[in-house]
Amino acid sequence: MASQSQGIQQLLQAEKRAAEKVTEARKRKNRRLKQAKEEAQAEIEQYRLQREKEFKTKEAAALGSHGNSAVEVDRDTAERMARIQDSYRGNRETVLNELLRRICDIQPEFHANYRVAG
């Protein structure tokens, strides 16, 4: 009986060692899968950045003149607005004085179509 008990003990120990080996193998496998996933993510990110850079280059080439024209239009608009403002400031007094002179200098006269009844 003692030998049977000892044999069962050895079998249980062997089974325990096998279970530990399987568990360790699963852990290694999971670590390797995680590492492979991280490597794939890094590779995907690198590819995405490369494609994005190529897209930006092509976009700049296609829209280069368009982007510059927008800046040029904005600059031209600002210059025109500045000229209009300067013209307004320079001519405001003259125009107001002329308007006031015409409004206040009333010279009564008959209209050309006026007929005296009688």
C-alpha positions as a Markdown table, in Angstrom:
| # | Residue | x | y | z |
|---|---|---|---|---|
| 1 | Met | 0.0 | 0.0 | 0.0 |
| 2 | Ala | 2.8 | 2.3 | 0.8 |
| 3 | Ser | 4.2 | 1.9 | -2.7 |
| 4 | Gln | 0.8 | 2.6 | -4.2 |
| 5 | Ser | 0.4 | 5.7 | -2.1 |
| 6 | Gln | 3.9 | 6.7 | -3.1 |
| 7 | Gly | 3.1 | 6.1 | -6.8 |
| 8 | Ile | 0.0 | 8.2 | -6.5 |
| 9 | Gln | 2.0 | 10.9 | -4.8 |
| 10 | Gln | 4.5 | 10.9 | -7.7 |
| 11 | Leu | 1.7 | 10.9 | -10.2 |
| 12 | Leu | 0.1 | 13.9 | -8.5 |
| 13 | Gln | 3.4 | 15.7 | -8.4 |
| 14 | Ala | 4.0 | 15.0 | -12.1 |
| 15 | Glu | 0.6 | 16.2 | -12.9 |
| 16 | Lys | 1.2 | 19.4 | -10.9 |
| 17 | Arg | 4.5 | 20.0 | -12.7 |
| 18 | Ala | 2.8 | 19.4 | -16.1 |
| 19 | Ala | 0.0 | 21.9 | -15.1 |
| 20 | Glu | 2.7 | 24.4 | -14.1 |
| 21 | Lys | 4.5 | 24.0 | -17.4 |
| 22 | Val | 1.2 | 24.5 | -19.3 |
| 23 | Thr | 0.5 | 27.6 | -17.3 |
| 24 | Glu | 4.0 | 28.9 | -17.9 |
| 25 | Ala | 3.7 | 28.1 | -21.6 |
| 26 | Arg | 0.3 | 30.0 | -21.7 |
| 27 | Lys | 1.9 | 33.0 | -20.0 |
| 28 | Arg | 4.8 | 33.0 | -22.5 |
| 29 | Lys | 2.3 | 32.7 | -25.3 |
| 30 | Asn | 0.2 | 35.6 | -24.0 |
| 31 | Arg | 3.4 | 37.8 | -23.5 |
| 32 | Arg | 4.5 | 37.0 | -27.1 |
| 33 | Leu | 1.0 | 37.8 | -28.4 |
| 34 | Lys | 1.0 | 41.1 | -26.5 |
| 35 | Gln | 4.5 | 41.9 | -27.8 |
| 36 | Ala | 3.5 | 41.1 | -31.4 |
| 37 | Lys | 0.4 | 43.3 | -31.0 |
| 38 | Glu | 2.5 | 46.2 | -29.8 |
| 39 | Glu | 5.0 | 45.7 | -32.7 |
| 40 | Ala | 2.1 | 45.6 | -35.1 |
| 41 | Gln | 0.6 | 48.8 | -33.6 |
| 42 | Ala | 4.0 | 50.5 | -33.9 |
| 43 | Glu | 4.4 | 49.4 | -37.5 |
| 44 | Ile | 0.8 | 50.6 | -38.3 |
| 45 | Glu | 1.5 | 54.0 | -36.7 |
| 46 | Gln | 4.7 | 54.3 | -38.7 |
| 47 | Tyr | 2.9 | 53.5 | -41.9 |
| 48 | Arg | 0.1 | 55.9 | -41.1 |
| 49 | Leu | 2.6 | 58.7 | -40.4 |
| 50 | Gln | 4.4 | 58.0 | -43.7 |
| 51 | Arg | 1.1 | 58.0 | -45.7 |
| 52 | Glu | 0.0 | 61.2 | -43.9 |
| 53 | Lys | 3.3 | 62.9 | -44.8 |
| 54 | Glu | 2.9 | 61.8 | -48.5 |
| 55 | Phe | -0.7 | 63.1 | -48.4 |
| 56 | Lys | 0.4 | 66.5 | -47.0 |
| 57 | Thr | 3.0 | 66.8 | -49.7 |
| 58 | Lys | 0.6 | 66.0 | -52.5 |
| 59 | Glu | -2.0 | 68.3 | -50.9 |
| 60 | Ala | 0.5 | 71.2 | -50.7 |
| 61 | Ala | 1.5 | 70.6 | -54.3 |
| 62 | Ala | -2.1 | 70.6 | -55.5 |
| 63 | Leu | -3.3 | 73.4 | -53.3 |
| 64 | Gly | 0.0 | 75.4 | -53.1 |
| 65 | Ser | -1.1 | 78.2 | -55.4 |
| 66 | His | -4.6 | 78.1 | -53.9 |
| 67 | Gly | -3.4 | 78.5 | -50.3 |
| 68 | Asn | -1.1 | 81.4 | -51.4 |
| 69 | Ser | -3.9 | 83.1 | -53.3 |
| 70 | Ala | -6.0 | 83.1 | -50.1 |
| 71 | Val | -3.3 | 84.8 | -48.2 |
| 72 | Glu | -2.8 | 87.2 | -51.1 |
| 73 | Val | -6.5 | 88.0 | -51.2 |
| 74 | Asp | -6.5 | 88.7 | -47.5 |
| 75 | Arg | -3.5 | 91.0 | -47.7 |
| 76 | Asp | -5.0 | 92.8 | -50.7 |
| 77 | Thr | -8.3 | 93.2 | -48.8 |
| 78 | Ala | -6.5 | 94.7 | -45.8 |
| 79 | Glu | -4.6 | 97.1 | -48.1 |
| 80 | Arg | -7.8 | 98.2 | -49.8 |
| 81 | Met | -9.5 | 98.7 | -46.4 |
| 82 | Ala | -6.6 | 100.8 | -45.2 |
| 83 | Arg | -6.8 | 103.0 | -48.4 |
| 84 | Ile | -10.5 | 103.5 | -48.0 |
| 85 | Gln | -10.1 | 104.4 | -44.3 |
| 86 | Asp | -7.4 | 106.9 | -45.2 |
| 87 | Ser | -9.5 | 108.4 | -48.0 |
| 88 | Tyr | -12.5 | 108.7 | -45.5 |
| 89 | Arg | -10.4 | 110.4 | -42.9 |
| 90 | Gly | -8.9 | 112.8 | -45.5 |
| 91 | Asn | -12.1 | 113.8 | -47.2 |
| 92 | Arg | -14.6 | 113.7 | -44.3 |
| 93 | Glu | -14.3 | 117.4 | -43.4 |
| 94 | Thr | -14.5 | 118.6 | -47.0 |
| 95 | Val | -17.6 | 116.6 | -47.8 |
| 96 | Leu | -19.4 | 117.6 | -44.6 |
| 97 | Asn | -18.6 | 121.3 | -45.2 |
| 98 | Glu | -19.8 | 121.1 | -48.8 |
| 99 | Leu | -23.1 | 119.4 | -47.6 |
| 100 | Leu | -23.7 | 122.0 | -44.9 |
| 101 | Arg | -22.9 | 124.8 | -47.3 |
| 102 | Arg | -25.4 | 123.5 | -49.9 |
| 103 | Ile | -28.1 | 122.8 | -47.2 |
| 104 | Cys | -27.7 | 126.2 | -45.4 |
| 105 | Asp | -27.2 | 128.4 | -48.5 |
| 106 | Ile | -30.8 | 128.6 | -49.6 |
| 107 | Gln | -31.6 | 130.7 | -52.7 |
| 108 | Pro | -35.3 | 130.9 | -53.4 |
| 109 | Glu | -36.2 | 130.8 | -57.1 |
| 110 | Phe | -39.2 | 129.9 | -59.2 |
| 111 | His | -39.3 | 126.5 | -60.8 |
| 112 | Ala | -38.9 | 126.5 | -64.6 |
| 113 | Asn | -42.5 | 125.1 | -65.0 |
| 114 | Tyr | -44.1 | 127.6 | -62.7 |
| 115 | Arg | -46.8 | 129.8 | -64.5 |
| 116 | Val | -48.3 | 132.8 | -63.0 |
| 117 | Ala | -52.0 | 132.6 | -63.1 |
| 118 | Gly | -53.7 | 135.5 | -64.3 |
